[in-house]
Amino acid sequence: MLPLDLIMVVALIGGILLGFPVAFTIAGVATLFAILGAATGAMDISLLGALGQRVFGVMTNGVLIAIPLFVFMGVVLEKSRIAEELLQTMGQLFGRLRGGLGVSVVLVGALLAASTGIVGATVIAMGMIALPTMLRNGYNPRLASGVVCTAGTLGQIIPPSTLLIILSDVMSNAYQQAQFAQGKFTVETISVGQIFSAALFPGLLLVVIYIVYLLTRAWLVPADAPAVKVVDAGGRPGVTRILAAILPPVLLIVAVLGAILGGVATPTEAASVGAVGAFILAGQRMGVSARVTIIGVVALIALAIAAGVAPVKLQRSDVTMTAYLQGGVYAVLAIVGLAVLAAAIIRLHRNQILVPALTSTMTVTAMIFATILTASFFSLVFVGLGGEDRIAAIIEAMPGGATGALVFCMLILFVLGFFLDFVEITVIVLPLIVPALILMGHDPVWLSVLIAINLQTSFLTPPFGFSLFYLRGVAPPEISTASIYLGVAPFIVLQIVGISVIWWFADVATYLPKLLF
């Protein structure tokens, strides 16, 4: 009998390479092979009865609600040109250092990654602003292209990011599945906070690796990354301008990540804080006075702290006058905060930012959830055709035991990254291979970080690396597609170096989760 499960995977990759919409391709291939499996007796068609439960589980998953909120936060920051101001300031600050423009792009990429988490927005912004500046000051076109593409992908490994949110859900399910297979019925789970904390140091490690490479290359080959000779308008920025550009995104990052890692808020609640913060920052950028913005921010922070420390329950029968006064103060703080938020929303609407931001958020969110839902259908059919058992048998048969199996799986993920998007790999492939790896003894949190960096690399690998397409769309005419491909090659090697460091020094990924959780 033909191995329908393997043919199904080949058909999926073929359909995607032909350019069909991903979600429709996944659903169409799953439907076709479910019919073939039922016709040939390779699959019990009644298994599809579980599809409704799977869809319901995805749509009621509280963790995934954070995705549209984080996407919205990033889109608002990008469209309000906060990212552009940050790029210009950092470029002027580090430009006089040999290789300094490249360093500034990497640092801004890290800041934008932690505040937006959207690869496309970051690459496009830096491609339009930083790339022409680097070329104008004599940078090697290949190096400039590679730096912009790679710095933009940091949004996938530095939290918060949609990749880490989806990955945490998939890894938690796989971890529970592995524990059930071991006969454990009191199972542990993996939270988004654990994955965020595990990815933080590795993400910063990649930033350091990129900067060391840039400075070393600038020292060895000065012509590739010279110091800035042509200073853009504004000259070297002063302390006030630097703080004005850097402080707001940093405070937003601290508020969002601090709430999650500190256990104060769930990822969804923290994402809501990020979305409100992005509204207020963008509103201030669009004309809301700094004084009014500060008053609104202070009111909201005071309300959050006070309500957490001394909550008021006015519906109780024994409410005192003090409680009523306390509730009145909370109401005033809420009204002040909402008024500033409303002013920001009105400014964004008048500047034609609100509607495009909402549209972009809906488009990205719909794409992600459509892929997740159809991938659940695909995996159900694949399991019904015996694919899960086949994958587990292949992994267990790898020479070298647990290490050999992990090397094999990482290579498979790396190769798939040439053809598939990170969402497709995460929701289709990982549920099939991760339980077997966990059963072999690999730490699921450490494994999550290795996989996350591997999937981040998929944005850089031709022919279908998304960062390459984003940059190609905004790059000057003198930047050829070949230059972009050759420019990212050294950074792909650096990604592998980063994976190797985390492989041999697991504490880089596991220390912070153990400390916090």
N, C-alpha and C positions, 0 to 999 in steps of 0.2 A: 504494500500500500504506500502511496506517495506521502511523504512527510508534510502534511498540509500546514502544520504549525510553522515550519521553516519557510515554506513557499509564501505563507501569509506575510511574514516579515519582509521578504524580498519584494512582494507586491506592494507593500506599504511604502518602502523606500523608492521603488520605481514610480509610484503615483505622485509622490512628493517631488521627485526630480523632474517630472513632466510639467510641474507648475500648477497642479490642481490645488485649490484651497485646502489647507491642512486638515481642518476639522471634518470637512466633507470627505476627504480622502480616507481618513481613519475610519469614519462611520461606514463608508461604502465598502471598504475592504473587509471590515468586520462582518457586515451583512452578507457579502458574497461568500465568505468562507464559512459562515454559520450555515448557509444553505448547502454548500458543498459538503461540509462535515456531516450534516443531517442526511444528505442523499447517499453518502458513501458509508454511513454507519460509524464514522470516526468521532461523532459528537452526539450527545444527548441534547436535543433541541430544547427540552424542558429547562435546561440550565439557564436559559435566557430569562426565565421567570424572576431571577434575582436582579435583573437590570434595573427595575423600578426602585428597588431598595437601595441600590448603589447610587442612583441619581439623587434620591432623597437624601442619602448620607452626605453627598457632596454639597447639595444646596443648603443643608442645615449645619454645615461645618462652621463653627464659630471662628476658627483660626483663619479660614480663607476670606472672611469678611474684611480682614485687614488689607487685602490686596488692593481693592479699588481706592481705599483711603490713602495708602502709601503712593499709589500711582497718581492720584489727584494732587497730593502734596508736591510731588516732583514736577508735574506739569505746570502747576501754578508758579513755582519758583523759576522754572525755565522760561515761561512766557512773559513773566514780569521783568526779565532781564537782570535778575539778581545774579545769575550765573555769569553773565557777560561782565558785570562790574567786578566780580571776584577775579575773573580771568585777567582783566586789564590791570587791576591793582597788583596782583601777584607777579605778572609779567614784568611790570615796571620795577618791582621790588628786587627780584632776583636776576633781572636781565643782564646786569653788568658782570655777573659771574660767568666764566666760560662754561657753557652747558646750562646756564641758569634758566633760560627760557624753557628748556625741556624739563628741568626740575620743577619750575612753576606750574607747568601743565600737569605733571604727575601729582603735585600737591593739591591743585585745584580739583583734579579728577577724584582724589580721595575725599575732599570736602564735599564735593557734589554727590559722590557715591553715598556718603553718610546722610546727606540731607534730601536727596532726590531718589537715588536708587534706580534711575532710568537710563539705560545705556544709550538709547537712541538720542535722547535730549542732550546728554553730555557730549557725545561724539560730534553731533551736529553743531552745538554751540562752540566747542573748541575748534572744530574744523573751519568754522566761519571767522573766528576771531584770532585764535592762536596760530593756526597754520600759516596764514598769509604773513603774519609778523615774523615767524621763524624763517620763512623763505626769504623775506625782505632783508633779513639780517644774515643771510649766507648759510643757513642750515642745510645739511644734506637732505634733499627731498625725501629720500627713503627713511632716514632717521626721523624726520619731522612727522611723516605719515604714520610710522610705527608708534611713535610716542603718543600721538593723538588717539589712535585706535585703541591702544592698550590702556591708557589712562581712563578712557571712557568705559572700559569693561570692569573697572574696579567696583562699579555699582552693583555687580552681581555677587561679590564676595564680602564687601564691607557692609555690615548691617546698618539700616534695615533694607532688605531687597526682596523682590518677589520670588527670586530663585530660592532664597533661604526659607521663606514662608512655605512654599510648595514642598521643598525638600524636607522640611521638618515634619510635615504631615505624612509624606510618603515614608520617611524613615521611622516615624513612630508606629505606623501601621505594620511595617516590615518587622520592627523589633517585637511588637506584640505577637505577630505571626510566628516568629522564631521561638518565643517563649512558650507559646502553646505547643509547638512541635517538640519542645523539650519536656513537656508534661507539666509546665507551670501554669496554674490557673489564677494566681494572684500576681498579675503582670505589672511591670513598670512601663511608663511611657516616656517619650522624649518631647519636651516642650519647645516652643519657638524661642523662648528665652535662652535655653541651653544651646541651641544651634547658633543664635546670635552671638552669645558670649564666646562660643568655641571659634567662630569665624573672625572675631575682632582682631586678635593678635596675628593670625595668618594673613589677614588682609593688610595690616600694617607692615608685616614682613615683606609682602610683595612690593609695597611702596618703597621700602628701603632697598630692596634688590634692584628695582628699576632706577632709583636715584644713583646708587653706586655704579651701575652699568653706564648711565649717562655721563657721570663725572669722570669715570675711567676712560670712556671713549673720547670725551672732550680733551682729556689730558694726552692720550696717545695719538689722536688724530684731531688736532685743533681746528682744522678746516671744516670738520663735520658739524661742530657745535660751537661756533665762535661767540665771544661776548658781544652784547648788543652795541652796535655803533650808532644806529638810528633810534633815538629815543622817541616814543610816541608822545603825542600831546599830553601835557600834564607833568612831565618829568618824573623824578623819583617821588613817590607818594609820602606824605607825612604820616605821623603816628595816628592822627585823628582819622585820616582817610583810610588807613589800613584797618583800624578798628571798626570803622563804619562798614567796611566791605566784609570783614571776616567774622566779626562778633555775632551778627544776627543768625547766620547759618549755624555757627558753632553752638549758640544757645539753643537753637531748635534741635540740633543733634543731641545735646546733653539732655534736653527735656524728654525727647522720644526714647533714646536708648537708656537713659538713666531710669526712666519709669519702668521699662521692661526688665532691665538687668537688676534693678533694685527691688523687684517684686511689688512695686507700688501699683502697677497697672498691667492689665493683660495686653497682648500685642494689638488687639482691636481698639482698646481704649487709648493706648499710646498712639496708634495711627490716627485716631480722632484728634488727639492733641496736636499731632503734626499737621493735620489738615487745617485746623483752626489757626495754628501758628503761621502756616504758609499764607493763609488769607491775610492775616494782620501784617506780616512782613511785606507782602505784595502791595497791600493797601498803602502802607507808608511809602513804598517806592513810587506809587502812583499819585501821591499828593496829600494823603492824610498826614497831619502835622506830627512831628516826632513826640511832642508833649502829649498829645491826645493818645498816640500809640502806646507810650509808656504807661499812661494812666490806665488804659484798658488792660494791658498785660499784667500790671501790678494787681489790678482788681481780680482778674481771673486766677492768678497764682495765689493770692490771699484767700480767695473762695475755695480753691482746691485744698489748700493746707488746712484752713479752718474747718471745712466740712469733714475732712478726714480725721482731724484730731478731736473735734467736738461736734459730732453730728447732732442735728435737731430733728425730733419726731413730733411734729405739731398735731398729728392725728391721735396722740395718746390722750386719755381722759385726765391725767394728772399734770398737764402742762403748766408750768409756772410763768410768771410775767417775765422773768429773765430769759426763758426759752423763747418767748414771743419777741423780745427785743433782739435776741441773738438771731432769730429767723429773719427779722426785718433787716438787720445788717447784711445777712447773706443775700437777701433779695436785692438790696441796693447794689452790692458788689456784682451780682449777676446782671442787673440792668445796665450798669456801667460797661461791663465787658461785652454784653450783647450789642450795646449801642456802638462801640468802637468796631466790633465785628461787622455790623450792618453798614457802617460808613466805609469800611474796606471793601465790602461786597459791591456797594454802589459804585465806588471808584473803579473797581475791576470791570464792572459792566459798562460803564461809560467809556472806558479805554478799550473796549472790545476784547477783553481777555477772558472774562468769565465763561461765555458760551463756548469759545474754542477749547478752553480747558476742560469743561464738562464733556464736550464731544470727544476729545482725545481720550479722556478717562474712560468713557463708555466703550469706545472702540477697543482700547487695549484690554479692558476688563472682559468684554465679550469674547475677544480672541482667546484669552487665557482660559476662561471657564468653558468655552466651547471645546477647546482642546482637552481639558481635564475630563469633561463629561464623555466625549467620544472615546477618549483613551480608556476610560473605565469599561465601555462597551467592548473595545478591542481586546483588553486584557481578559475579560470574561470569556470571549470566544477562544482566545489563545490558550487559556487554561483548560477549556473544554476539549480542545484538540490535543491535549497532552503536552503542550509546550512547556508548562511550568516544570513538570517532571523531567523533561528532556534537558532543560537549562540547568536544573539542579544536578543532574547526572554528569553533564559536561563539566560543570565547575568542580564537582567532587573528584572527577577523573584527572584534573590538571596535575602535572608533576610539580613537586615542591610543596605539597600540602596547602595550608592556609595562605602562605605567602605567594605561592605560585598561582593559586586561584585568584587572589587579589590583583596580582600583576596582569593576569589574563583579562580580568574584568575591566581594569583601568585602561588597558589597551583597546578593548572593544568600545568603551565609552569615548575614548579619544578619536577613534576612527569614525564612529557614528556622528561625532561632532562636525565632521566635514560635510555631512549631508542633512542632519536633523537639527531642529531648534532645541534649546535646553528644556523647554516645557515638554516637548514630545519625549525626549530621552527620560526626563524625570518621572513622568506619569505612566509611561509605557514600559520602559526597559528596567528601571530600578526596582519596581515591585517584584520583578522576576528573579533578579540576581542578588539583591541585598539580603533576603532572609537566609539564603545558603551561606553567604559570607559571615553573617552574624553567628549562625550555628557553628561555624568553624572557629569562633573565638575572637573575632575582630570587634573592637569597641565601636558601638554604633555612632557615638558622637565624633570620635576621631575619623571614622569612616565617612561621615557626612562632610567633613571639611575637605578631605581628599577628593571626594566626588565633586564638591562645589567648585574647587579650583579647576578640576578637569573640565567641568561643564562651562566654566568661565572661558576656558581656552577655545571652546567651540565658536565663540564670537570672533575669533581671530583666524581660524583655519579656513583657507579657501577650499572650494569655490563659493561656499554659501555662508561664510562668516558674516553675521549681521553688521558688525562694526565696519567691515570693509565696504559694504553697500552704503551704509550711512555716510561714510567719509567720501566715497566716490560721488555721492550726490551733491556734495557742497564743496569739494576740493577745486582749487583753481585749475584751469585747462592744462597748465604745464605739469601737473601731477598725473602720471599715467596709472592705469590699473596695475601694471606690472610693478611700478614703484611702490604702490601700496602693499601688494602681496610680498614683495621682497623686504619691505620695511618692517613688517610684523614678524618675519621669520626669527630674528634674534630674540624677540620678546616671547615667542612660543617656547623657545629653549629656556628662557628665564622662568616661564611658568612651570616647566618640568623641574627646574632647579628648586623652585618653591615647594612643589609637591614632594621632592626628595628630602628637603630639610624637615618638613612636617612628618614625613614617613619615619625618619630616623630619630627625630626629637619630638615625640608625640605630645610632650608637655606643652608645646607651643599652642596646641589646639585644646588640650584637656585641662590645663591648669585653671583657667578662669571659670569654666563650668563647675569644676570640683569646689572651687573657692566660694562661688555664689550659690550653688544649688546642692 
